């Protein structure tokens, strides 16, 4: 485990994809299990995916799959990173991530597949309009979001919990927490709504559409502290 990994400060220092991979490596070493040799996909697998698709894949996608493409605990606990052999182009975009009931999907538009670190789009498959909408401006940033989000679902009630927000309740700047340097990005399940993140030295908070609160503690006592400082109807509270 690394010492003193400050999630808010480390994320604020991310300016390119190399920084993104450093952030992910540091985060998972401190909060999860470190990334090790063999956790990523090999060169030949990635080259075969390009050959099958008849298209180059972005450098950032190569690097992400090569770093942690086999780590389902980082990419596929709730929603799923698409395996290389199942990557496909649909309606002009390369789909790389699926919501757990296939209601939503995340992708890179075909015209950006030659970009080093392209923007990511998403769409709902069950809506009247299934057009692609902007999600995050870089694939590497979307990978950070994916690892943070999947981490919320990778632990039992001793370290993770969630609850609805009351109508009058606002999670803006909780005491001891800093807003993470992720731009407001769409909450796919609620049209027009966004997701926001906050971090303390030993806890993470995600606020979905100002309607739902998720919490992850570095330890069980850290989660209990969050429950105490933000009281409410926590779903898995013992």
ChimeraX attribute file (.defattr): number of C-alpha atoms within 10 A of each C-alpha:
attribute: neighborCount
match mode: 1-to-1
recipient: residues
	/A:1	13
	/A:2	11
	/A:3	8
	/A:4	9
	/A:5	17
	/A:6	16
	/A:7	23
	/A:8	20
	/A:9	13
	/A:10	18
	/A:11	20
	/A:12	14
	/A:13	12
	/A:14	16
	/A:15	10
	/A:16	12
	/A:17	20
	/A:18	12
	/A:19	16
	/A:20	23
	/A:21	21
	/A:22	13
	/A:23	20
	/A:24	25
	/A:25	18
	/A:26	21
	/A:27	24
	/A:28	18
	/A:29	17
	/A:30	18
	/A:31	20
	/A:32	17
	/A:33	13
	/A:34	16
	/A:35	18
	/A:36	12
	/A:37	10
	/A:38	13
	/A:39	16
	/A:40	18
	/A:41	21
	/A:42	14
	/A:43	13
	/A:44	9
	/A:45	14
	/A:46	20
	/A:47	15
	/A:48	13
	/A:49	20
	/A:50	16
	/A:51	12
	/A:52	13
	/A:53	15
	/A:54	9
	/A:55	12
	/A:56	16
	/A:57	22
	/A:58	17
	/A:59	17
	/A:60	21
	/A:61	20
	/A:62	19
	/A:63	19
	/A:64	19
	/A:65	21
	/A:66	19
	/A:67	21
	/A:68	22
	/A:69	23
	/A:70	17
	/A:71	18
	/A:72	16
	/A:73	18
	/A:74	28
	/A:75	22
	/A:76	24
	/A:77	19
	/A:78	20
	/A:79	20
	/A:80	21
	/A:81	26
	/A:82	17
	/A:83	14
	/A:84	18
	/A:85	13
	/A:86	11
	/A:87	18
	/A:88	16
	/A:89	15
	/A:90	11
	/A:91	11
	/A:92	13
	/A:93	20
	/A:94	22
	/A:95	22
	/A:96	20
	/A:97	21
	/A:98	19
	/A:99	17
	/A:100	13
	/A:101	10
	/A:102	13
	/A:103	14
	/A:104	19
	/A:105	22
	/A:106	25
	/A:107	26
	/A:108	26
	/A:109	20
	/A:110	17
	/A:111	11
	/A:112	16
	/A:113	19
	/A:114	13
	/A:115	15
	/A:116	17
	/A:117	20
	/A:118	22
	/A:119	20
	/A:120	25
	/A:121	23
	/A:122	24
	/A:123	20
	/A:124	20
	/A:125	14
	/A:126	10
	/A:127	10
	/A:128	7
	/A:129	9
	/A:130	13
	/A:131	12
	/A:132	19
	/A:133	15
	/A:134	15
	/A:135	21
	/A:136	21
	/A:137	15
	/A:138	18
	/A:139	25
	/A:140	27
	/A:141	24
	/A:142	20
	/A:143	22
	/A:144	19
	/A:145	17
	/A:146	19
	/A:147	18
	/A:148	21
	/A:149	21
	/A:150	20
	/A:151	22
	/A:152	23
	/A:153	21
	/A:154	17
	/A:155	16
	/A:156	12
	/A:157	16
	/A:158	17
	/A:159	20
	/A:160	27
	/A:161	24
	/A:162	22
	/A:163	18
	/A:164	17
	/A:165	19
	/A:166	12
	/A:167	8
	/A:168	5
	/A:169	10
	/A:170	12
	/A:171	16
	/A:172	14
	/A:173	11
	/A:174	16
	/A:175	9
	/A:176	12
	/A:177	18
	/A:178	19
	/A:179	17
	/A:180	21
	/A:181	17
	/A:182	18
	/A:183	14
	/A:184	14
	/A:185	17
	/A:186	20
	/A:187	16
	/A:188	22
	/A:189	14
	/A:190	11
	/A:191	10
	/A:192	10
	/A:193	15
	/A:194	17
	/A:195	17
	/A:196	22
	/A:197	25
	/A:198	23
	/A:199	23
	/A:200	21
	/A:201	16
	/A:202	21
	/A:203	22
	/A:204	27
	/A:205	26
	/A:206	22
	/A:207	22
	/A:208	21
	/A:209	19
	/A:210	19
	/A:211	16
	/A:212	15
	/A:213	20
	/A:214	19
	/A:215	24
	/A:216	30
	/A:217	26
	/A:218	17
	/A:219	15
	/A:220	14
	/A:221	13
	/A:222	21
	/A:223	23
	/A:224	17
	/A:225	15
	/A:226	20
	/A:227	18
	/A:228	10
	/A:229	12
	/A:230	14
	/A:231	10
	/A:232	13
	/A:233	13
	/A:234	17
	/A:235	12
	/A:236	12
	/A:237	14
	/A:238	6
